[in-house]
């Protein structure tokens, strides 16, 4: 899997563009953000805007690598993304726009994206469920 490393220093992204792969290469690319201290206490997400103008796709992240969504890799062109975060005190930070180039290729047999990104609510529910399960395990061990 291709790994794109991007430094997020306050609002600036370096580099601010990269080639993500070819159209239809689902699950083949992820972005690893190297965050400046400004981002550390914020709840973060990456919002992707596919090259064809279809609906944006938001991925909640807590520091792990972010897989480029299949919806972005489904069409050739220049997709964009932003990293944004919100702190408990209401502090908000939004990065400058980054760009991902998806290179055109022969039609991949009409394949559809294999994995749709869950909505932000679904992502939050999964995170809460995971934390709840972990809490229950810790409580059981304490007894």
ABEGO torsion letter per residue (X at the ends): XBBBBBBBBEABBOBABBBAEBBGBBGABBBBBBBBAAAAABBBBBBBBBAAGBBBBBBBBAGBBBBBBAAAAABBEBBBBBBBBBBAAGBBBBBBBBBBBBBBBBBAGGBBBABBBBBAAAAAAAAAAAAAAAAAAAAAAAX
